[in-house]
Amino acid sequence: MIFSRHSVRAAARVGRLAACTALALSAGALLPATDASAAGAPAAVTATGPSGGAGSGLPEVRLGLPKRPAAGAAGPSGAPAGSAAGAAAAAGARPRLDLDGDGLPDDLVRDVEGRVAATLSRTHETVDFNIQAPDMAEVSKDVLAPGDLGGDAAPELLTLSAWGTLALYSADGPYGTTRRLWYGTGWQAYNKVLAAGDLTRDGRPDLLARTPGGDLYLYRSTGALTGEPFGARVRVGPGWGAYDQLVGAGDLDRDGIGDLVAKSLAGDLFFYKGTGSATTPFRARVRVGPGWNAYNQLVAADDVDRDGRTDLVARAFDGTLWFYRSTGSGVFAARTRYGTGGHALRFVVGHGGVPDYGKHSVLALGSDKKLYEYLELADGTFRPRSPAGFDGTWSGRPVFAAGLDVGDDARLLKLSSTGVHNYETDTAVAGTWTDAKLLLGVGDLTGDGKGDLLTRDAAGTLWLHAGDGRGLAVGAPVRVGTGWGAYDRLVGAGDVSGDGRPDLVARDTAGRLYLFPGTGSAAAPFGARVPVGPGWSGYADLAAPGDLDGDGRADLIARDAAGAVYRYAATGQGGTAVFAPRVRIATGWGDYANLA
């Protein structure tokens, strides 16, 4: 299937822009098992490499794959784009995603509309790509390109659902995949799964997976495409939560072993050289350099310049793409401009951030009692509004609930005296809603991958209603706690902290803002509140669109009485630094009764 958005009754949607702006970036029933062994945490800095410098060179493009530099051609600042010797031995960095069979890496991207497209190195053509998932409604939160798992020269693809299902497909030419060959469950235990190349020096690509607590595990490929494609997990070590991006970079130094790059919240980039050992797969880290917070995503690009080493592409917050040519050992040449239009992409296969899931837009209720939608881009802004597609007029407060089913968008709900109505299915949500006065859909609070609901009663008690994964029913309410009547605004904020778990934002009646971090536990779904700071009483409304600036963390928007809208970007930090200083992104929103 071609992935498609199913937001706010998509069959009735009008005004949605359908054009794909997929810009290619040259990318190249297993439960999490008992530890096989363990290794140490990320080591201290052992060396310092040069940081990426400014440069110019590759032409700006808006659609398709940029032309690859020829072997020996002069690059920016006189640096060679690739030596003849490197081009002759490019097999040292075999592409992980060669869909058209020309020996060069191809692209796979998903745009903000939900379209999955491939850009082919042979023709530079961008085409729809059909992943034959058994459930036509399912939209995976991430897609991985591990390489040739089966040893038959055809690349494989892995999809990861919000429910924690990891599914395996083989590429069937440049336009799609075979039917599903294997799947395993329980992968919602991880906030990031990445394809890192061959880490064990057996000629087969392997996987890495990180828990919200920061433990990293290696899954060794068995060479099988059915049965058990991956062996029991091996614990690499703790401490990997220090990085907000992990990129399975492939073979950066042309020794035949997969390598890893990692970006810290402070913007430092580190290189982890692969060792070939399953128990200790990486050497001590090497600091590449500072300043990488200028980018919201880093992407494993495989060998773009045909010198036998894999490279990186970085997406800036305005959507500009930059190419970093690897020169070996975690050192990169001065950056070159690679293209524009990256702000229209939800993700590129091989990206390093924690996958964002659930909310990709904001609903606004107008004074005309009609609903409008603002679809988010990945540069901190929205597309122009479009009608949400509902007949008649709206009464009451709409609720946008994340992750209720296998789609990739929030679902529109309404709370009334008779219960909760799901406007996506035009049915009542089965459950107990006694004395519910406020409804929220934050996402998966219980750790099973299925989106849940929160209600607050007249006494100020907060209740958790576990979702069934289909948006049709919820379990018996579980009391979260009392005293929640002190807050005049609760926002289902998505994953603000960047650990893969949804969080809650609350404003009290004095205008102080707090973050309640998600824990993944049904018994205690939120940790101790984190004070963000005072001064929020001046806003008429707060809303959580999801990841508005493309870095994998959910952001917040605030609307003042004059109708100006401000973006508060989540930083991954704590306390008063939870959100970056505000940026005005829109005006003229004063006509809206409320945002959802």
NORGIKA-V602950 format. One record per pair of residues at least 6 apart in sequence whose ideal C-beta (glycine too) atoms are under 6 Angstrom apart, sorted by the first residue. I is the first residue (numbers start at 1). GAP is how many residues later the second one is. Records with the same first field share a line. If there is no record, write none. Layout:
I: GAP + GAP
//
This chain:
1: 132 + 135
2: 126 + 128
3: 111 + 113 + 136
4: 110
5: 108 + 109 + 404
6: 401 + 403
7: 402
8: 365 + 380 + 404
9: 380
12: 377
13: 376
14: 373 + 375
15: 371 + 372
16: 370
20: 91 + 95 + 97
21: 320 + 323
22: 87 + 89 + 95 + 104
23: 316 + 318 + 319
24: 41 + 83 + 95
25: 82 + 274 + 276 + 288 + 323
26: 79 + 275 + 278
27: 70 + 78 + 80 + 322 + 323
28: 67 + 68 + 69 + 77 + 117 + 274
29: 155
30: 154
31: 155
32: 154 + 157
33: 199 + 200
35: 200
36: 196 + 198
37: 197 + 242
38: 197
39: 197 + 198 + 240 + 241
40: 197
41: 196 + 197 + 198
42: 197 + 243
43: 241 + 242
45: 242
46: 238 + 240
47: 239
48: 239
49: 239 + 240 + 281 + 282
50: 239
51: 238 + 239 + 240
52: 272 + 280 + 283
53: 281
55: 21 + 279 + 280 + 281
56: 20 + 281
57: 18 + 19 + 279
58: 8 + 278 + 279 + 280
60: 277 + 280
61: 278
62: 278 + 279
64: 55 + 60 + 62
65: 54 + 59
66: 272 + 273
69: 12 + 236
71: 11 + 13 + 16 + 235
72: 12
73: 8
75: 6
76: 258 + 260
77: 257
79: 254
81: 224
82: 223 + 224 + 225
86: 221 + 222
87: 219
89: 219
90: 213 + 216 + 218
92: 162 + 216
93: 158 + 210 + 215 + 216 + 217
95: 10 + 207
96: 49 + 51 + 206
97: 8 + 9 + 48 + 58
99: 7 + 19 + 72 + 75
100: 20 + 22 + 74
102: 19 + 20
104: 17
105: 197
106: 12 + 14 + 15
107: 12
108: 10 + 241
109: 8 + 236 + 239
110: 6 + 236 + 237
111: 233 + 234
112: 232 + 234
116: 13
117: 9 + 11 + 12
118: 9 + 11
119: 7
120: 54
127: 48
129: 47
130: 46
131: 46
132: 45 + 47
134: 46
135: 271
137: 269
138: 268
139: 268 + 269
140: 19 + 20 + 21
141: 19 + 21 + 214 + 216
142: 18 + 213
143: 16 + 206
144: 14 + 51
145: 12 + 204
146: 10 + 49 + 59
147: 58
148: 7
149: 7 + 72
150: 75
151: 72
154: 16 + 17
155: 16
156: 14
157: 12 + 20
158: 8 + 10
159: 8
160: 6 + 33
162: 195 + 241 + 287
163: 286
164: 21 + 22 + 23 + 24 + 285
165: 18 + 20
166: 18 + 21
167: 13 + 16
168: 13 + 14 + 61
169: 8 + 9 + 11
170: 8
171: 6
172: 6
181: 44 + 45
182: 44 + 47
188: 261
190: 19 + 20 + 21
191: 21 + 163 + 308 + 309
192: 18 + 54 + 162
193: 16
194: 14 + 52 + 54
195: 53
196: 12 + 52 + 62 + 64
197: 8 + 53 + 54 + 61
198: 7 + 60
199: 7 + 59 + 75 + 82
200: 20 + 78
201: 56 + 75
204: 17 + 19
205: 16
206: 14 + 15
207: 12
208: 10
209: 8
210: 6 + 30
212: 287 + 288 + 289
214: 24 + 25 + 26 + 27
215: 23
216: 20 + 24
217: 16 + 18
218: 16 + 18 + 63
219: 11 + 14
220: 11 + 58
222: 6 + 7 + 9
234: 44
242: 22
243: 19 + 20 + 21
244: 21 + 254 + 328
245: 18 + 53 + 107 + 108
246: 16 + 106
247: 14 + 51 + 53 + 105
248: 52
249: 10 + 12 + 51 + 61
250: 8 + 50 + 52 + 60
251: 59
252: 7 + 57 + 58 + 74
253: 75 + 76
254: 54 + 55
257: 17 + 19
258: 16
259: 14 + 15
260: 12
261: 10
262: 8
263: 6 + 29
265: 307
267: 23 + 24 + 25 + 26
268: 22
269: 19 + 23
270: 15 + 17
271: 15 + 17 + 59
272: 10 + 13
273: 10
275: 6 + 8
286: 44
288: 42
295: 19 + 20 + 21
296: 19 + 21 + 253 + 254 + 255
297: 18 + 54 + 56
298: 14 + 16 + 54
299: 14 + 49 + 51 + 52
300: 50
301: 10 + 11 + 12
302: 8
303: 7
304: 7
305: 20
309: 17
311: 14 + 15
312: 12
313: 8 + 10 + 25
314: 8
315: 6 + 27
317: 62 + 232
318: 61
319: 21 + 22 + 23 + 24 + 60
320: 20
321: 17 + 18 + 21
322: 13 + 16
323: 13 + 15
324: 8 + 11
325: 8
326: 6
327: 6
343: 34 + 35 + 36
353: 199
354: 144 + 146 + 198
356: 190 + 191 + 196
358: 44 + 45 + 52 + 85
359: 43 + 51 + 135 + 186 + 187
360: 16 + 49 + 186
361: 12 + 13 + 14 + 15
362: 12 + 181 + 183 + 233
363: 8 + 10 + 35 + 37 + 233
364: 8 + 228 + 231
365: 6 + 29 + 228 + 229
366: 225 + 226
367: 224
369: 24 + 25
371: 17 + 19 + 23
372: 13 + 16
373: 13 + 15
374: 8 + 11
375: 8
376: 6 + 169 + 172
378: 172
380: 168 + 169 + 187
381: 204
396: 18
397: 197
398: 14 + 198
399: 14 + 40
400: 10 + 196
401: 9 + 10 + 12 + 40
402: 8 + 39 + 41 + 49
403: 40 + 41 + 48
404: 7 + 47 + 63 + 67
405: 65 + 66
411: 13 + 60
412: 11
413: 7 + 9
414: 7
415: 24
419: 9 + 14
420: 9
421: 7
422: 7 + 49
430: 43
431: 34 + 43
432: 45
435: 22 + 23
436: 19
437: 19 + 20 + 21
438: 18
439: 16
440: 14 + 50 + 52
441: 12 + 51
442: 50 + 60 + 62
443: 8 + 59
444: 6 + 7
445: 7 + 80
446: 6 + 20 + 76
447: 73
450: 17 + 19
451: 16
452: 14 + 15
453: 12 + 21
455: 8
456: 6 + 28
460: 23 + 24 + 25
461: 21
462: 18 + 19 + 22
463: 14 + 16
464: 14 + 16 + 61
465: 9 + 12
466: 9
467: 7
486: 22
487: 19 + 21
488: 21
489: 18 + 53
490: 16
491: 14 + 51 + 53
492: 52
493: 10 + 12 + 51 + 61
494: 8 + 50 + 52 + 60
495: 7 + 59
496: 7 + 58 + 74
497: 6 + 20
498: 55 + 74
501: 17 + 19
502: 16
503: 12 + 14 + 15
504: 12
505: 10
506: 8
507: 6 + 29
511: 23 + 25 + 26
512: 22
513: 19 + 23
514: 15 + 17
515: 15 + 17 + 63
516: 10 + 13
517: 10
519: 6 + 8
530: 44
532: 46
533: 43
539: 19 + 21
540: 19 + 21
541: 18 + 53 + 54
542: 16
543: 14 + 52
544: 12
546: 8
547: 7
548: 7
549: 20
553: 17 + 19
554: 16
555: 14 + 15
556: 12
557: 8 + 10
558: 8
559: 6 + 30
562: 28
563: 25 + 26 + 27
564: 20 + 23
565: 20 + 21 + 24
566: 16 + 18
567: 16 + 18
568: 11 + 14
569: 11
571: 6 + 9
//
